[in-house]
């Protein structure tokens, strides 16, 4: 099989291939979306739920070059890709870059770690790629190393840094200023989010994809490099739209603590728009090296519903209602249970030091917040998607300055990328189906404390009766426990029965 990199470096063109090779490429480069059965277009029979990255049996996104190589290796196809080395920087070397990075930070209180230098080097070497970096691996420092190098070595004149929310725009800007010791590199940041004024002469643009997607194609022509922070969110159409406009970017790389699993459409999409996964730093490695806190997990299985309630739900599931309706009723029963609320808030109140309490539904979160305010003298703050970014930042600072602070927050607000350096406990008060959000939420507490304390994670699990609910709980509880095992956290399961 012969593939050729196109002149614009956007695609691999199939020049020679047998029918068998073309068929296998088509199979390997075509995946179904998650939960495809429930998609309205699939239900109406107008779409089969598949997305293909092999167009007209001729064109493959250049970012999938290594994926194609692995497919051919698996099926023993001979493969040659003409021009693929044009994607890489053949001049940079690991030894030279390490020397440059250490010299750059000489005299600074911050010194980049070995794996951070290696990750930054890999990005600069491959130019279009992905890096999976666990929470507290230092994604922002790694990004800064690449930005400082590109600007100082005149490899890029203007760089775009895409982040998922306003808090990360502010956080990245502050971190870049801290890392740029004695202003060695002339970095001038333009923040892009609602209400920000545009300033002239800026060479690093840090913005949310929600604001950037509104800009036209000509705006993105100016960027020589594009960084996508928390790139697992690239299933968002907005990010894909932005990247499709960045046609002049020689460097295009994504960083995340939770790259989607192999064999999924989301992973294929990430690679198609950036490139192969070339750096992996997991939480277990960081714990072994002493860079992040160790974790201990307690899974609390709660049995509190009276037999009459269990029997009623069981009868409904068998007779009058569809299982999905009973499932919704059970979920509502859970957040309405005063006994459950009392039990959860008592546990939260008794656990010492700073705590992050995570909820899914706002109604549930408000109840937990109000109950905690009644029952404890601890300092308590509430955050959901409607709370202003400046207020969230203030709450973070209050927690980092205190020792007995509770933040009750929705999963999305304090899951992705947000840095809080002094969380001692994390509570999951509702089952949640997204493995990515669970991993990101756990990561909020892994930042190393000066005291070297362990981080306690308490995972509340409800035990009700119907098969639908039990299957839901089992699926997501097992998914969370798999995360704990993958990260090599110590954990135990305790069952509590009480009057609901």
C-alpha positions as CSV (number, residue, x, y, z in Angstrom):
1,X,0.0,0.0,0.0
2,X,1.3,3.5,-0.9
3,X,0.0,6.6,0.7
4,X,1.3,10.2,0.1
5,X,1.1,13.3,2.3
6,X,-0.6,16.0,0.4
7,X,1.2,19.3,-0.2
8,X,-1.0,21.2,2.4
9,X,-0.1,18.4,4.9
10,X,-3.8,17.9,5.7
11,X,-4.4,14.5,4.2
12,X,-2.9,11.2,3.2
13,X,-3.8,10.2,-0.3
14,X,-4.2,6.5,-1.2
15,X,-2.1,6.0,-4.4
16,X,-1.8,2.2,-4.4
17,X,-3.9,-0.4,-2.6
18,X,-5.6,-3.7,-3.1
19,X,-9.3,-4.2,-2.7
20,X,-8.7,-6.1,0.5
21,X,-6.5,-3.3,1.9
22,X,-9.1,-0.6,1.0
23,X,-11.9,-2.6,2.6
24,X,-9.9,-3.0,5.8
25,X,-9.0,0.7,5.9
26,X,-12.7,1.5,5.5
27,X,-13.7,-0.8,8.3
28,X,-10.9,0.5,10.7
29,X,-11.6,4.2,9.9
30,X,-15.3,3.9,10.4
31,X,-16.9,4.0,13.9
32,X,-20.3,4.4,15.4
33,X,-21.2,7.3,17.7
34,X,-21.8,6.5,21.4
35,X,-25.4,5.6,22.2
36,X,-26.2,5.5,18.5
37,X,-29.4,3.6,19.1
38,X,-30.9,6.7,20.8
39,X,-29.9,9.2,18.2
40,X,-33.1,10.8,16.7
41,X,-31.7,10.4,13.1
42,X,-31.0,6.7,13.7
43,X,-34.4,6.2,15.2
44,X,-36.0,7.7,12.1
45,X,-33.9,5.5,9.9
46,X,-32.2,8.3,8.0
47,X,-28.7,7.5,9.5
48,X,-26.9,4.4,10.6
49,X,-24.9,6.2,13.3
50,X,-21.5,5.6,11.6
51,X,-18.8,8.3,11.0
52,X,-16.0,7.6,8.5
53,X,-12.6,9.1,8.3
54,X,-11.9,7.5,4.9
55,X,-13.5,9.7,2.2
56,X,-14.1,8.3,-1.3
57,X,-11.7,5.4,-0.6
58,X,-8.9,8.0,-1.2
59,X,-8.4,10.5,1.5
60,X,-7.4,10.0,5.2
61,X,-6.8,12.9,7.7
62,X,-3.0,13.2,8.1
63,X,-3.3,13.0,11.9
64,X,-4.2,9.3,11.5
65,X,-0.9,8.4,10.0
66,X,0.2,6.2,13.0
67,X,-3.2,4.7,13.3
68,X,-3.1,3.6,9.7
69,X,0.4,2.2,10.3
70,X,-0.9,0.1,13.2
71,X,-3.8,-1.2,11.2
72,X,-1.4,-2.3,8.4
73,X,0.9,-3.9,11.0
74,X,-2.0,-5.8,12.6
75,X,-3.2,-7.2,9.2
76,X,0.3,-7.7,7.8
77,X,-0.1,-5.2,4.9
78,X,3.0,-3.6,3.5
79,X,2.8,0.2,3.9
80,X,4.8,3.2,2.6
81,X,3.8,6.7,3.4
82,X,5.6,9.2,1.2
83,X,6.4,12.6,2.8
84,X,5.2,11.7,6.3
85,X,8.4,13.0,7.8
86,X,7.4,16.5,6.6
87,X,5.0,16.4,9.6
88,X,7.9,16.4,12.0
89,X,10.6,18.8,13.1
90,X,13.8,16.9,12.1
91,X,16.2,19.5,13.5
92,X,15.3,19.5,17.2
93,X,17.0,17.0,19.5
94,X,16.1,15.8,23.0
95,X,19.5,16.7,24.5
96,X,19.5,20.2,23.0
97,X,15.9,20.9,24.1
98,X,16.6,19.6,27.7
99,X,19.6,21.9,27.9
100,X,17.5,24.8,26.6
101,X,14.6,24.1,29.0
102,X,16.8,23.9,32.2
103,X,18.7,27.0,31.2
104,X,15.4,28.9,30.6
105,X,14.2,28.2,34.2
106,X,17.6,28.8,35.8
107,X,17.2,31.1,38.8
108,X,13.4,30.5,38.9
109,X,11.8,28.7,41.9
110,X,10.1,26.4,39.4
111,X,12.2,23.7,37.7
112,X,10.5,21.5,35.0
113,X,10.6,17.8,35.8
114,X,12.2,15.3,33.5
115,X,8.9,13.9,32.1
116,X,7.6,17.5,31.5
117,X,10.7,18.3,29.4
118,X,10.3,15.0,27.5
119,X,6.6,15.6,26.9
120,X,7.3,19.1,25.6
121,X,10.1,17.8,23.4
122,X,7.8,15.1,21.9
123,X,5.2,17.8,21.1
124,X,7.7,20.0,19.3
125,X,9.2,17.0,17.5
126,X,6.0,15.6,16.2
127,X,4.2,19.0,15.8
128,X,0.7,17.4,15.4
129,X,0.0,15.0,18.3
130,X,-1.8,14.2,21.5
131,X,-0.5,13.9,25.1
132,X,-2.3,12.2,27.9
133,X,-1.2,13.8,31.2
134,X,-2.8,13.0,34.5
135,X,-4.0,15.8,36.7
136,X,-1.0,17.6,38.4
137,X,1.4,16.3,35.7
138,X,1.7,20.0,34.8
139,X,-0.1,20.5,31.5
140,X,0.2,24.2,31.7
141,X,3.9,24.2,32.4
142,X,4.4,21.7,29.5
143,X,2.3,24.0,27.3
144,X,4.4,27.0,28.4
145,X,7.6,25.2,27.5
146,X,6.3,24.7,24.0
147,X,5.0,28.3,23.6
148,X,8.2,29.8,25.0
149,X,10.3,27.7,22.6
150,X,8.2,28.4,19.5
151,X,8.3,32.2,20.1
152,X,12.0,32.4,21.2
153,X,13.2,30.2,18.4
154,X,10.9,32.0,15.9
155,X,9.2,28.8,14.9
156,X,5.8,30.6,15.4
157,X,4.8,34.2,15.5
158,X,1.3,33.8,16.9
159,X,-0.1,30.9,19.0
160,X,-3.7,30.0,19.8
161,X,-4.5,28.2,23.1
162,X,-8.0,26.8,23.3
163,X,-9.5,26.1,26.7
164,X,-13.0,24.9,27.8
165,X,-14.0,27.6,30.2
166,X,-13.3,31.2,31.4
167,X,-11.7,30.1,34.6
168,X,-9.0,28.3,32.6
169,X,-8.4,31.4,30.5
170,X,-7.6,33.3,33.6
171,X,-5.6,30.5,35.2
172,X,-3.5,29.8,32.1
173,X,-2.7,33.5,31.8
174,X,-1.6,33.8,35.4
175,X,0.5,30.6,35.1
176,X,2.3,31.8,31.9
177,X,3.2,35.0,33.7
178,X,4.7,33.1,36.6
179,X,6.7,30.7,34.4
180,X,8.1,33.5,32.2
181,X,10.9,34.3,34.6
182,X,12.2,37.9,34.3
183,X,10.1,38.2,31.1
184,X,12.7,36.4,29.1
185,X,10.3,35.7,26.2
186,X,8.1,38.6,24.9
187,X,4.7,36.9,25.6
188,X,1.7,39.2,25.3
189,X,-1.6,37.4,26.0
190,X,-4.9,38.3,24.5
191,X,-7.8,36.7,26.5
192,X,-10.9,35.8,24.5
193,X,-14.2,35.3,26.2
194,X,-17.4,37.3,26.5
195,X,-16.7,41.0,27.3
196,X,-13.0,41.0,26.7
197,X,-11.5,43.9,24.7
198,X,-9.3,43.1,21.7
199,X,-5.7,44.5,22.0
200,X,-3.2,45.0,19.3
201,X,0.2,43.3,19.2
202,X,-0.7,40.1,21.1
203,X,1.2,36.9,20.1
204,X,-0.6,34.4,22.4
205,X,-4.3,34.2,22.3
206,X,-6.0,32.2,25.1
207,X,-9.7,31.7,24.7
208,X,-12.7,29.6,25.2
209,X,-14.0,27.5,22.3
210,X,-17.5,29.0,22.9
211,X,-16.2,32.5,22.0
212,X,-13.7,31.5,19.4
213,X,-16.1,29.5,17.3
214,X,-18.0,32.8,16.5
215,X,-15.0,34.2,14.6
216,X,-14.6,33.8,10.9
217,X,-12.0,31.8,8.9
218,X,-9.8,34.8,8.3
219,X,-9.2,35.3,12.0
220,X,-7.6,31.9,12.3
221,X,-5.2,32.4,9.3
222,X,-2.8,34.3,11.6
223,X,-2.0,31.3,13.9
224,X,1.1,29.2,13.3
225,X,0.4,26.9,16.3
226,X,-2.8,25.7,18.0
227,X,-3.0,24.1,21.5
228,X,-6.1,22.4,22.7
229,X,-6.3,22.0,26.4
230,X,-8.6,19.3,27.8
231,X,-8.9,18.0,24.3
232,X,-11.1,15.1,25.3
233,X,-13.9,17.7,24.8
234,X,-13.2,17.7,21.1
235,X,-16.4,15.8,20.5
236,X,-17.8,19.3,20.7
237,X,-18.6,20.6,17.2
238,X,-17.3,24.0,18.1
239,X,-13.7,22.8,18.6
240,X,-13.8,20.8,15.4
241,X,-15.1,23.8,13.6
242,X,-12.2,26.0,15.0
243,X,-9.6,23.5,14.0
244,X,-10.9,23.1,10.5
245,X,-10.3,26.9,10.1
246,X,-6.7,26.7,11.4
247,X,-5.3,25.6,8.1
248,X,-2.0,27.5,8.4
249,X,-1.0,26.0,11.8
250,X,2.2,23.9,11.5
251,X,1.8,22.9,15.1
252,X,-1.4,21.4,16.4
253,X,-1.5,19.5,19.6
254,X,-3.9,18.5,22.3
255,X,-3.5,17.8,26.0
256,X,-5.8,15.9,28.4
257,X,-5.8,13.8,31.5
258,X,-8.5,11.6,29.9
259,X,-7.9,10.6,26.3
260,X,-10.9,8.5,25.1
261,X,-10.4,4.7,25.0
262,X,-8.9,2.9,22.0
263,X,-11.4,1.8,19.4
264,X,-13.8,4.6,20.0
265,X,-15.0,7.3,17.6
266,X,-14.0,10.0,20.0
267,X,-10.4,8.8,20.0
268,X,-10.3,8.6,16.2
269,X,-11.8,12.1,16.0
270,X,-9.1,13.5,18.3
271,X,-6.3,11.9,16.3
272,X,-7.8,13.0,13.0
273,X,-7.8,16.6,14.0
274,X,-4.4,16.6,15.8
275,X,-2.3,13.5,15.5
276,X,-1.2,10.3,17.3
277,X,-0.9,9.9,21.1
278,X,2.8,10.3,21.8
279,X,3.1,11.0,25.5
280,X,1.4,9.3,28.5
281,X,1.9,10.2,32.1
282,X,-0.5,8.5,34.5
283,X,-1.5,9.2,38.1
284,X,0.2,6.0,39.5
285,X,3.6,7.2,38.1
286,X,3.1,10.7,39.6
287,X,2.2,9.1,43.0
288,X,5.2,6.9,42.9
289,X,7.4,9.9,42.2
290,X,5.8,11.9,45.1
291,X,4.3,14.6,42.8
292,X,0.7,14.1,43.7
293,X,-1.2,12.9,46.8
294,X,-2.1,9.3,47.5
295,X,-5.8,8.4,47.6
296,X,-8.0,6.3,49.7
297,X,-11.5,5.5,48.5
298,X,-14.5,4.5,50.6
299,X,-17.5,3.3,48.7
300,X,-20.6,3.6,50.9
301,X,-23.6,1.5,49.7
302,X,-26.7,3.0,51.3
303,X,-29.8,0.9,51.9
304,X,-32.5,3.2,53.4
305,X,-35.7,2.8,51.4
306,X,-38.5,1.1,53.4
307,X,-39.8,-2.2,52.1
308,X,-43.1,-0.5,51.1
309,X,-41.3,1.9,48.8
310,X,-39.2,-0.9,47.3
311,X,-42.3,-3.0,46.7
312,X,-44.1,-0.1,45.0
313,X,-41.3,0.6,42.6
314,X,-41.1,-3.1,41.8
315,X,-44.8,-3.3,41.0
316,X,-44.6,-0.2,38.8
317,X,-41.7,-1.6,36.8
318,X,-43.6,-4.9,36.2
319,X,-47.1,-3.5,35.5
320,X,-48.1,0.0,34.8
321,X,-44.9,1.9,33.8
322,X,-42.1,1.5,31.3
323,X,-38.7,0.9,33.0
324,X,-37.3,4.3,32.0
325,X,-40.2,6.0,33.8
326,X,-39.6,4.0,37.0
327,X,-36.0,4.8,36.7
328,X,-36.8,8.5,36.7
329,X,-39.2,8.1,39.6
330,X,-36.5,6.3,41.6
331,X,-34.0,9.1,40.8
332,X,-36.5,11.6,42.1
333,X,-37.1,9.5,45.2
334,X,-33.4,9.6,46.0
335,X,-33.0,13.3,46.0
336,X,-36.3,13.8,47.9
337,X,-35.3,11.4,50.7
338,X,-34.7,13.3,53.9
339,X,-33.1,10.3,55.6
340,X,-30.6,10.0,52.8
341,X,-29.9,13.7,52.8
342,X,-29.4,13.6,56.6
343,X,-27.0,10.7,56.4
344,X,-24.9,12.2,53.6
345,X,-24.6,15.6,55.2
346,X,-23.7,14.1,58.6
347,X,-20.8,12.2,57.0
348,X,-19.6,15.3,55.1
349,X,-19.8,17.4,58.3
350,X,-17.8,14.9,60.4
351,X,-14.9,14.5,58.0
352,X,-12.2,17.1,58.9
353,X,-10.3,19.5,56.6
354,X,-11.3,20.9,53.2
355,X,-13.9,19.0,51.1
356,X,-15.2,19.2,47.6
357,X,-18.8,17.9,47.5
358,X,-20.0,17.1,43.9
359,X,-23.6,16.8,42.7
360,X,-25.3,16.3,39.3
361,X,-28.7,17.9,39.7
362,X,-29.0,21.5,41.0
363,X,-32.1,20.7,43.1
364,X,-30.0,18.0,44.9
365,X,-27.0,20.3,45.3
366,X,-29.0,23.1,46.8
367,X,-30.5,20.8,49.3
368,X,-27.1,19.5,50.4
369,X,-25.8,23.1,50.7
370,X,-28.8,24.3,52.7
371,X,-28.6,21.3,55.0
372,X,-24.9,21.6,55.6
373,X,-25.3,25.3,56.5
374,X,-27.9,24.3,59.2
375,X,-25.9,21.4,60.7
376,X,-22.3,22.6,60.7
377,X,-20.2,25.7,61.6
378,X,-17.8,25.0,58.7
379,X,-17.4,27.6,56.0
380,X,-19.5,26.5,53.0
381,X,-19.7,27.8,49.5
382,X,-22.0,26.7,46.6
383,X,-21.1,26.6,42.9
384,X,-23.1,25.7,39.8
385,X,-22.9,26.8,36.2
386,X,-24.8,30.0,37.0
387,X,-22.2,31.3,39.5
388,X,-19.9,34.0,38.1
389,X,-16.3,33.1,37.3
390,X,-14.9,35.7,39.7
391,X,-17.0,34.3,42.6
392,X,-15.7,30.8,41.8
393,X,-12.1,32.1,41.8
394,X,-12.7,33.8,45.2
395,X,-14.1,30.5,46.6
396,X,-11.0,28.7,45.4
397,X,-8.7,31.2,47.2
398,X,-10.8,30.9,50.4
399,X,-10.3,27.1,50.3
400,X,-6.6,27.3,49.6
401,X,-6.2,29.8,52.5
402,X,-8.4,27.7,55.0
403,X,-8.4,24.3,56.6
404,X,-12.0,23.5,57.1
405,X,-13.8,24.7,54.0
406,X,-16.5,22.9,52.0
407,X,-17.4,23.7,48.4
408,X,-20.6,22.2,47.2
409,X,-20.2,22.1,43.4
410,X,-21.8,20.7,40.3
411,X,-19.7,18.0,38.5
412,X,-19.0,20.2,35.5
413,X,-17.9,23.4,37.3
414,X,-15.0,21.9,39.2
415,X,-14.1,18.9,37.2
416,X,-12.2,19.9,34.1
417,X,-8.8,21.5,34.5
418,X,-9.5,23.7,37.5
419,X,-6.6,23.8,39.9
420,X,-7.4,23.8,43.6
421,X,-4.3,23.0,45.6
422,X,-5.8,22.2,49.0
423,X,-8.6,19.6,48.7
424,X,-8.4,16.9,51.3
425,X,-11.7,15.1,50.6
426,X,-14.0,14.6,47.6
427,X,-17.6,13.4,47.9
428,X,-19.5,11.9,45.0
429,X,-23.1,12.4,46.1
430,X,-24.8,11.1,42.9
431,X,-24.0,8.4,40.5
432,X,-22.8,9.9,37.2
433,X,-22.3,8.1,33.9
434,X,-19.3,10.0,32.5
435,X,-16.1,8.2,33.2
436,X,-14.2,11.3,32.0
437,X,-15.9,13.6,34.4
438,X,-15.3,11.1,37.3
439,X,-11.6,10.9,36.5
440,X,-11.3,14.7,36.1
441,X,-13.2,15.2,39.4
442,X,-10.9,12.8,41.3
443,X,-8.0,14.8,39.8
444,X,-9.0,18.0,41.6
445,X,-7.9,16.4,44.9
446,X,-4.6,14.9,43.7
447,X,-2.5,18.1,43.8
448,X,0.2,17.5,46.4
449,X,-0.3,19.1,49.8
450,X,2.6,20.4,51.8
451,X,1.5,18.1,54.6
452,X,1.7,15.1,52.3
453,X,-1.8,14.0,53.5
454,X,-3.7,11.4,51.7
455,X,-6.9,12.4,49.9
456,X,-10.1,10.7,50.9
457,X,-12.7,10.0,48.3
458,X,-16.2,9.0,49.5
459,X,-18.4,7.5,46.9
460,X,-22.1,7.3,47.9
461,X,-24.0,4.5,46.1
462,X,-27.8,4.0,46.5
463,X,-29.3,0.6,46.8
464,X,-32.9,0.5,45.5
465,X,-34.9,-2.4,44.1
466,X,-35.8,-2.5,40.4
467,X,-33.5,-4.2,37.9
468,X,-33.2,-1.0,35.8
469,X,-31.8,0.9,38.7
470,X,-29.6,-1.9,40.0
471,X,-28.1,-2.4,36.5
472,X,-27.5,1.4,36.4
473,X,-25.8,1.4,39.8
474,X,-23.8,-1.7,39.1
475,X,-22.6,-0.4,35.7
476,X,-21.4,3.0,37.0
477,X,-20.2,1.8,40.4
478,X,-18.1,-0.8,38.6
479,X,-16.8,1.9,36.2
480,X,-15.7,4.0,39.1
481,X,-14.1,1.1,40.9
482,X,-12.2,0.3,37.7
483,X,-10.9,3.8,37.7
484,X,-9.8,3.4,41.3
485,X,-8.0,0.1,40.4
486,X,-6.4,1.6,37.3
487,X,-5.0,4.4,39.3
488,X,-4.0,1.9,42.0
489,X,-5.9,3.7,44.7
490,X,-6.6,1.8,47.9
491,X,-10.4,1.4,48.5
492,X,-13.0,-0.4,50.6
493,X,-16.7,-0.9,50.3
494,X,-19.0,-0.4,53.3
495,X,-22.7,-1.1,53.5
496,X,-25.0,1.1,55.7
497,X,-28.6,0.4,56.4
498,X,-30.7,3.0,58.0
499,X,-34.2,4.3,58.2
500,X,-35.0,6.5,55.3
